[in-house]
Amino acid sequence: MLLALVSGFALSQAFRTVAAILATGLQADFGLTPQALGVFAAAFAFAFGALQLVMGIAIDLHGVRRTLLCVFPLAIAGASLSALAPSYGVVLLGQVLIGAGCAPAFLVCTVFIARHFAGERFALVSGVAMGIGGLGMLFTGSPLAWVVAAAGWRTGFGVLAVLSALAWCVVFWRVREPPQALPAGVARESVADAVRGFAALFWMPHTWGILVLALMTYAAFLALRGLWLGPLLIERHGFSLVASGHVALLVSLVSLFGPAWFGRRDPGPARRRQWLTGYTLVLALLFVLMALSRQPWLDVSAAIAVGVLSGYMVLQYSDVRSAYPAALTGRAMALFTMAMFLGVACMQWITGVAASWATAQGLEPFRAVMLTIATLLTAGALGFRLLPAPPAAQSPGPGQHSA
């Protein structure tokens, strides 16, 4: 059942990284500025992130299977609309629909894992699920580049619409979820109670540090892999579309193995937050190197290193799981995922603004983009380090193990 759910997540991964390959075609057809391109990429993430709390409530009240089956058709409709779009505005609407349809894609996986696997296996199983789901990013490397080069960006959206429909059928066929039994005398939670449960998370001081880091880390990786990698290689170094697709494929491929590797080496609550801070600062340094680089090999190497290091982000899910009571796990995951994808939307928009500003000043836009990402990552790491930590992380008890 988990593999069936991961198929939907894989398509979500594909949709969120298409901009890196489709950017050149969209710019040519619709005359997009770098800022408009950033808005295009951000539209998916904004719709995805804005609906996370709604998806968390839906999963709590109606279950994993029904939530995904009811919402995912929006992604199919959005991809189909994008393939036929006569204007930039319609493509943008398609991105919003795709983001809304994919909103429960990874959340259903994390909730399923939290409910069906022991706490000490959560990081490892989540890492494996993230790695398998990352196969969707492989399609938006060389394979999608070949499709787009041969038949245009509209065909790319059409192929993704067909694959999404197949994923929906797999979930319908394979996922069966028994009704959750409630203790005697306990009434089913109402929507209002669920909303109040989410609000309670904001009163916990350690929530804010978790959210600050969530806004930055995955956003940095996706801003590179999902938006700027292709344009950077094509415009800075003269790569062809297919050649840039090869690099995107390689970055995606190495990123598949990181989550499971880092998940297996989760040091537990006592040291996990130190790891998260340190790896985030290393990630920021890689973006500084790309900002200063003038050599193709250095940009490609740094992008691959970002792909390898991105696996540490699975530890953020473990940090969330260990920071809240079991009854709040689903909602905390939903809030974390919401922050993560709103961060993606904001970073893609902000980097688009930075690129447009640099171009207007006669500066190289990609240097401004990479320095902006590095600055935001550093701010996230400092906020995570300086804001209150969860009690368990502040005072780990004897025998404590990873969550």
Disulfide bonds with the S-S distance in Angstrom:
none
